[in-house]
Amino acid sequence: QNNVFVVRDGNVLGLTVQQQTKIQSLSLIESGLQPGDQVILTNLDTLKTGDLVNVSEQGILTLEDELKRLPFPILKKLD
């Protein structure tokens, strides 16, 4: 619904984004995120802006990881 939570400096920040398109669980965001933003994908019902979080490196997925996981062999990251 064009709202996401990201982690910045260990804090949760709610942002409004412009979604260009969506393919199953993958959304192409046109604006609203900064390079390097870590988007939170779980526990969304319990978070609010300003909450302190500890990001585990084990739980971080890159775009490449997500593309490998999805059943879309025609999708790939363009440099």
N, CA, C and O atoms as CSV, one atom per row, in Angstrom:
chain,resi,resn,atom,element,x,y,z
A,1,GLN,N,N,0.825,-1.197,0.000
A,1,GLN,CA,C,0.000,0.000,0.000
A,1,GLN,C,C,0.859,1.245,0.000
A,1,GLN,O,O,0.473,2.274,0.555
A,2,ASN,N,N,2.021,1.155,-0.621
A,2,ASN,CA,C,2.952,2.268,-0.783
A,2,ASN,C,C,3.557,2.761,0.524
A,2,ASN,O,O,4.049,3.887,0.589
A,3,ASN,N,N,3.527,1.939,1.561
A,3,ASN,CA,C,4.179,2.263,2.828
A,3,ASN,C,C,5.149,1.150,3.169
A,3,ASN,O,O,4.821,-0.030,3.046
A,4,VAL,N,N,6.345,1.526,3.597
A,4,VAL,CA,C,7.347,0.537,3.997
A,4,VAL,C,C,8.018,0.997,5.285
A,4,VAL,O,O,7.996,2.178,5.633
A,5,PHE,N,N,8.608,0.044,5.975
A,5,PHE,CA,C,9.483,0.340,7.100
A,5,PHE,C,C,10.907,0.045,6.660
A,5,PHE,O,O,11.169,-0.973,6.019
A,6,VAL,N,N,11.834,0.947,7.010
A,6,VAL,CA,C,13.255,0.722,6.768
A,6,VAL,C,C,13.998,0.909,8.077
A,6,VAL,O,O,13.464,1.454,9.043
A,7,VAL,N,N,15.246,0.443,8.091
A,7,VAL,CA,C,16.123,0.639,9.248
A,7,VAL,C,C,17.154,1.688,8.872
A,7,VAL,O,O,17.870,1.558,7.879
A,8,ARG,N,N,17.214,2.729,9.689
A,8,ARG,CA,C,18.256,3.749,9.533
A,8,ARG,C,C,18.831,4.037,10.911
A,8,ARG,O,O,18.110,4.417,11.834
A,9,ASP,N,N,20.140,3.850,11.036
A,9,ASP,CA,C,20.838,4.091,12.305
A,9,ASP,C,C,20.209,3.323,13.469
A,9,ASP,O,O,20.130,3.836,14.586
A,10,GLY,N,N,19.762,2.093,13.205
A,10,GLY,CA,C,19.208,1.245,14.249
A,10,GLY,C,C,17.783,1.563,14.649
A,10,GLY,O,O,17.255,0.977,15.595
A,11,ASN,N,N,17.152,2.489,13.935
A,11,ASN,CA,C,15.774,2.872,14.226
A,11,ASN,C,C,14.859,2.542,13.057
A,11,ASN,O,O,15.268,2.573,11.896
A,12,VAL,N,N,13.617,2.227,13.386
A,12,VAL,CA,C,12.600,1.996,12.365
A,12,VAL,C,C,12.099,3.344,11.856
A,12,VAL,O,O,11.829,4.257,12.637
A,13,LEU,N,N,11.981,3.452,10.545
A,13,LEU,CA,C,11.455,4.662,9.929
A,13,LEU,C,C,10.394,4.257,8.918
A,13,LEU,O,O,10.674,3.478,8.007
A,14,GLY,N,N,9.190,4.770,9.063
A,14,GLY,CA,C,8.120,4.510,8.109
A,14,GLY,C,C,8.214,5.484,6.948
A,14,GLY,O,O,8.346,6.690,7.154
A,15,LEU,N,N,8.146,4.969,5.738
A,15,LEU,CA,C,8.254,5.803,4.536
A,15,LEU,C,C,7.093,5.531,3.590
A,15,LEU,O,O,6.529,4.438,3.571
A,16,THR,N,N,6.752,6.536,2.816
A,16,THR,CA,C,5.812,6.369,1.712
A,16,THR,C,C,6.640,6.261,0.444
A,16,THR,O,O,7.522,7.084,0.197
A,17,VAL,N,N,6.355,5.246,-0.357
A,17,VAL,CA,C,7.103,5.018,-1.594
A,17,VAL,C,C,6.160,5.023,-2.784
A,17,VAL,O,O,4.950,4.846,-2.642
A,18,GLN,N,N,6.731,5.227,-3.941
A,18,GLN,CA,C,5.988,5.153,-5.200
A,18,GLN,C,C,6.322,3.818,-5.840
A,18,GLN,O,O,7.451,3.602,-6.281
A,19,GLN,N,N,5.346,2.921,-5.892
A,19,GLN,CA,C,5.551,1.595,-6.478
A,19,GLN,C,C,5.238,1.663,-7.960
A,19,GLN,O,O,4.162,2.112,-8.356
A,20,GLN,N,N,6.185,1.215,-8.783
A,20,GLN,CA,C,5.982,1.230,-10.227
A,20,GLN,C,C,5.197,0.007,-10.689
A,20,GLN,O,O,4.251,0.120,-11.469
A,21,THR,N,N,5.601,-1.161,-10.200
A,21,THR,CA,C,4.914,-2.398,-10.575
A,21,THR,C,C,5.173,-3.453,-9.511
A,21,THR,O,O,6.081,-3.313,-8.692
A,22,LYS,N,N,4.368,-4.510,-9.530
A,22,LYS,CA,C,4.533,-5.602,-8.579
A,22,LYS,C,C,4.362,-6.919,-9.324
A,22,LYS,O,O,3.432,-7.085,-10.112
A,23,ILE,N,N,5.277,-7.855,-9.061
A,23,ILE,CA,C,5.205,-9.203,-9.609
A,23,ILE,C,C,5.295,-10.154,-8.429
A,23,ILE,O,O,6.371,-10.342,-7.862
A,24,GLN,N,N,4.182,-10.752,-8.058
A,24,GLN,CA,C,4.064,-11.590,-6.857
A,24,GLN,C,C,4.597,-10.824,-5.650
A,24,GLN,O,O,4.039,-9.784,-5.298
A,25,SER,N,N,5.659,-11.306,-5.007
A,25,SER,CA,C,6.172,-10.653,-3.800
A,25,SER,C,C,7.232,-9.599,-4.089
A,25,SER,O,O,7.759,-8.991,-3.157
A,26,LEU,N,N,7.555,-9.370,-5.351
A,26,LEU,CA,C,8.608,-8.437,-5.736
A,26,LEU,C,C,7.986,-7.126,-6.217
A,26,LEU,O,O,7.159,-7.124,-7.129
A,27,SER,N,N,8.387,-6.013,-5.601
A,27,SER,CA,C,7.882,-4.697,-5.999
A,27,SER,C,C,9.026,-3.860,-6.546
A,27,SER,O,O,10.117,-3.836,-5.976
A,28,LEU,N,N,8.775,-3.180,-7.646
A,28,LEU,CA,C,9.736,-2.240,-8.196
A,28,LEU,C,C,9.351,-0.860,-7.679
A,28,LEU,O,O,8.288,-0.338,-8.017
A,29,ILE,N,N,10.219,-0.271,-6.859
A,29,ILE,CA,C,9.950,1.013,-6.233
A,29,ILE,C,C,10.584,2.116,-7.069
A,29,ILE,O,O,11.783,2.098,-7.346
A,30,GLU,N,N,9.756,3.073,-7.462
A,30,GLU,CA,C,10.215,4.170,-8.313
A,30,GLU,C,C,10.868,5.280,-7.497
A,30,GLU,O,O,11.863,5.864,-7.927
A,31,SER,N,N,10.315,5.574,-6.323
A,31,SER,CA,C,10.889,6.633,-5.491
A,31,SER,C,C,10.500,6.414,-4.037
A,31,SER,O,O,9.554,5.689,-3.728
A,32,GLY,N,N,11.256,7.059,-3.150
A,32,GLY,CA,C,10.959,6.998,-1.726
A,32,GLY,C,C,11.998,6.273,-0.904
A,32,GLY,O,O,12.028,6.412,0.318
A,33,LEU,N,N,12.856,5.496,-1.558
A,33,LEU,CA,C,13.934,4.791,-0.857
A,33,LEU,C,C,15.277,5.391,-1.239
A,33,LEU,O,O,15.443,5.938,-2.329
A,34,GLN,N,N,16.230,5.278,-0.326
A,34,GLN,CA,C,17.593,5.711,-0.599
A,34,GLN,C,C,18.461,4.477,-0.843
A,34,GLN,O,O,18.176,3.406,-0.305
A,35,PRO,N,N,19.516,4.615,-1.647
A,35,PRO,CA,C,20.422,3.475,-1.836
A,35,PRO,C,C,20.926,2.975,-0.485
A,35,PRO,O,O,21.335,3.768,0.363
A,36,GLY,N,N,20.895,1.670,-0.294
A,36,GLY,CA,C,21.366,1.070,0.946
A,36,GLY,C,C,20.305,0.921,2.015
A,36,GLY,O,O,20.567,0.300,3.046
A,37,ASP,N,N,19.101,1.473,1.806
A,37,ASP,CA,C,18.033,1.292,2.788
A,37,ASP,C,C,17.757,-0.192,2.972
A,37,ASP,O,O,17.704,-0.948,2.002
A,38,GLN,N,N,17.583,-0.602,4.215
A,38,GLN,CA,C,17.226,-1.979,4.536
A,38,GLN,C,C,15.729,-1.996,4.811
A,38,GLN,O,O,15.270,-1.454,5.817
A,39,VAL,N,N,14.970,-2.620,3.914
A,39,VAL,CA,C,13.521,-2.691,4.038
A,39,VAL,C,C,13.161,-3.840,4.964
A,39,VAL,O,O,13.672,-4.950,4.815
A,40,ILE,N,N,12.286,-3.572,5.917
A,40,ILE,CA,C,11.849,-4.584,6.874
A,40,ILE,C,C,10.680,-5.353,6.272
A,40,ILE,O,O,9.709,-4.757,5.805
A,41,LEU,N,N,10.779,-6.682,6.284
A,41,LEU,CA,C,9.756,-7.524,5.669
A,41,LEU,C,C,8.946,-8.339,6.665
A,41,LEU,O,O,7.951,-8.954,6.280
A,42,THR,N,N,9.340,-8.363,7.930
A,42,THR,CA,C,8.628,-9.173,8.926
A,42,THR,C,C,8.249,-8.330,10.137
A,42,THR,O,O,8.801,-7.254,10.366
A,43,ASN,N,N,7.298,-8.841,10.904
A,43,ASN,CA,C,6.826,-8.187,12.130
A,43,ASN,C,C,6.271,-6.786,11.872
A,43,ASN,O,O,6.361,-5.910,12.732
A,44,LEU,N,N,5.706,-6.581,10.704
A,44,LEU,CA,C,5.206,-5.259,10.333
A,44,LEU,C,C,4.059,-4.791,11.220
A,44,LEU,O,O,3.865,-3.589,11.399
A,45,ASP,N,N,3.306,-5.722,11.772
A,45,ASP,CA,C,2.159,-5.355,12.611
A,45,ASP,C,C,2.577,-4.869,13.992
A,45,ASP,O,O,1.761,-4.282,14.703
A,46,THR,N,N,3.821,-5.098,14.390
A,46,THR,CA,C,4.257,-4.691,15.723
A,46,THR,C,C,5.198,-3.493,15.712
A,46,THR,O,O,5.532,-2.972,16.776
A,47,LEU,N,N,5.631,-3.048,14.546
A,47,LEU,CA,C,6.608,-1.963,14.453
A,47,LEU,C,C,5.945,-0.601,14.294
A,47,LEU,O,O,4.825,-0.476,13.800
A,48,LYS,N,N,6.690,0.418,14.737
A,48,LYS,CA,C,6.275,1.797,14.497
A,48,LYS,C,C,7.538,2.645,14.355
A,48,LYS,O,O,8.605,2.267,14.838
A,49,THR,N,N,7.411,3.771,13.701
A,49,THR,CA,C,8.541,4.677,13.526
A,49,THR,C,C,9.151,5.023,14.879
A,49,THR,O,O,8.443,5.350,15.832
A,50,GLY,N,N,10.470,4.946,14.944
A,50,GLY,CA,C,11.198,5.263,16.166
A,50,GLY,C,C,11.604,4.053,16.976
A,50,GLY,O,O,12.471,4.158,17.844
A,51,ASP,N,N,10.992,2.890,16.712
A,51,ASP,CA,C,11.383,1.685,17.437
A,51,ASP,C,C,12.858,1.382,17.185
A,51,ASP,O,O,13.360,1.572,16.077
A,52,LEU,N,N,13.539,0.912,18.217
A,52,LEU,CA,C,14.926,0.470,18.078
A,52,LEU,C,C,14.934,-0.976,17.617
A,52,LEU,O,O,14.164,-1.793,18.122
A,53,VAL,N,N,15.800,-1.302,16.658
A,53,VAL,CA,C,15.916,-2.676,16.175
A,53,VAL,C,C,17.381,-3.055,16.066
A,53,VAL,O,O,18.258,-2.203,15.922
A,54,ASN,N,N,17.622,-4.343,16.139
A,54,ASN,CA,C,18.956,-4.897,15.958
A,54,ASN,C,C,18.901,-5.797,14.738
A,54,ASN,O,O,18.239,-6.834,14.768
A,55,VAL,N,N,19.570,-5.427,13.684
A,55,VAL,CA,C,19.538,-6.189,12.437
A,55,VAL,C,C,20.574,-7.302,12.489
A,55,VAL,O,O,21.760,-7.055,12.707
A,56,SER,N,N,20.110,-8.531,12.286
A,56,SER,CA,C,20.992,-9.686,12.237
A,56,SER,C,C,21.462,-9.881,10.800
A,56,SER,O,O,20.643,-9.954,9.884
A,57,GLU,N,N,22.754,-9.966,10.603
A,57,GLU,CA,C,23.295,-10.175,9.256
A,57,GLU,C,C,22.754,-11.455,8.637
A,57,GLU,O,O,22.676,-11.570,7.414
A,58,GLN,N,N,22.382,-12.412,9.470
A,58,GLN,CA,C,21.857,-13.684,9.000
A,58,GLN,C,C,20.523,-13.499,8.287
A,58,GLN,O,O,20.198,-14.271,7.385
A,59,GLY,N,N,19.753,-12.499,8.671
A,59,GLY,CA,C,18.431,-12.299,8.102
A,59,GLY,C,C,18.380,-11.351,6.914
A,59,GLY,O,O,17.296,-11.056,6.410
A,60,ILE,N,N,19.525,-10.870,6.459
A,60,ILE,CA,C,19.549,-9.908,5.360
A,60,ILE,C,C,19.623,-10.633,4.021
A,60,ILE,O,O,20.503,-11.465,3.798
A,61,LEU,N,N,18.682,-10.304,3.130
A,61,LEU,CA,C,18.692,-10.833,1.768
A,61,LEU,C,C,18.991,-9.704,0.796
A,61,LEU,O,O,18.481,-8.593,0.944
A,62,THR,N,N,19.805,-9.989,-0.182
A,62,THR,CA,C,20.075,-9.016,-1.230
A,62,THR,C,C,19.062,-9.204,-2.358
A,62,THR,O,O,18.325,-10.189,-2.382
A,63,LEU,N,N,19.033,-8.270,-3.274
A,63,LEU,CA,C,18.167,-8.408,-4.440
A,63,LEU,C,C,18.520,-9.672,-5.210
A,63,LEU,O,O,17.631,-10.377,-5.687
A,64,GLU,N,N,19.803,-9.960,-5.334
A,64,GLU,CA,C,20.231,-11.157,-6.046
A,64,GLU,C,C,19.703,-12.424,-5.364
A,64,GLU,O,O,19.280,-13.365,-6.035
A,65,ASP,N,N,19.729,-12.442,-4.024
A,65,ASP,CA,C,19.190,-13.581,-3.276
A,65,ASP,C,C,17.704,-13.760,-3.573
A,65,ASP,O,O,17.242,-14.877,-3.807
A,66,GLU,N,N,16.964,-12.663,-3.563
A,66,GLU,CA,C,15.526,-12.726,-3.790
A,66,GLU,C,C,15.215,-13.169,-5.219
A,66,GLU,O,O,14.280,-13.942,-5.430
A,67,LEU,N,N,15.971,-12.700,-6.191
A,67,LEU,CA,C,15.737,-13.114,-7.583
A,67,LEU,C,C,16.019,-14.604,-7.780
A,67,LEU,O,O,15.340,-15.262,-8.569
A,68,LYS,N,N,17.005,-15.136,-7.076
A,68,LYS,CA,C,17.288,-16.570,-7.151
A,68,LYS,C,C,16.153,-17.389,-6.539
A,68,LYS,O,O,15.853,-18.491,-7.000
A,69,ARG,N,N,15.527,-16.842,-5.501
A,69,ARG,CA,C,14.462,-17.540,-4.786
A,69,ARG,C,C,13.160,-17.574,-5.580
A,69,ARG,O,O,12.390,-18.526,-5.459
A,70,LEU,N,N,12.908,-16.557,-6.381
A,70,LEU,CA,C,11.655,-16.456,-7.128
A,70,LEU,C,C,11.682,-17.306,-8.392
A,70,LEU,O,O,12.738,-17.488,-8.999
A,71,PRO,N,N,10.531,-17.822,-8.786
A,71,PRO,CA,C,10.470,-18.680,-9.976
A,71,PRO,C,C,10.345,-17.881,-11.285
A,71,PRO,O,O,9.510,-18.205,-12.130
A,72,PHE,N,N,11.163,-16.849,-11.450
A,72,PHE,CA,C,11.124,-16.024,-12.661
A,72,PHE,C,C,12.504,-15.983,-13.296
A,72,PHE,O,O,13.255,-15.044,-13.036
A,73,PRO,N,N,12.865,-16.946,-14.106
A,73,PRO,CA,C,14.205,-16.956,-14.697
A,73,PRO,C,C,14.463,-15.799,-15.631
A,73,PRO,O,O,15.617,-15.541,-15.971
A,74,ILE,N,N,13.417,-15.081,-16.067
A,74,ILE,CA,C,13.632,-13.965,-16.997
A,74,ILE,C,C,13.963,-12.669,-16.268
A,74,ILE,O,O,14.376,-11.700,-16.904
A,75,LEU,N,N,13.788,-12.629,-14.922
A,75,LEU,CA,C,14.110,-11.426,-14.166
A,75,LEU,C,C,15.574,-11.441,-13.795
A,75,LEU,O,O,16.084,-12.462,-13.335
A,76,LYS,N,N,16.264,-10.321,-13.986
A,76,LYS,CA,C,17.633,-10.191,-13.543
A,76,LYS,C,C,17.920,-8.731,-13.267
A,76,LYS,O,O,17.256,-7.839,-13.794
A,77,LYS,N,N,18.909,-8.502,-12.442
A,77,LYS,CA,C,19.311,-7.154,-12.076
A,77,LYS,C,C,20.140,-6.564,-13.210
A,77,LYS,O,O,21.068,-7.200,-13.709
A,78,LEU,N,N,19.798,-5.350,-13.610
A,78,LEU,CA,C,20.576,-4.640,-14.614
A,78,LEU,C,C,21.524,-3.672,-13.924
A,78,LEU,O,O,21.122,-2.952,-13.010
A,79,ASP,N,N,22.755,-3.649,-14.346
A,79,ASP,CA,C,23.728,-2.732,-13.741
A,79,ASP,C,C,23.685,-1.381,-14.407
A,79,ASP,O,O,24.436,-0.482,-14.029
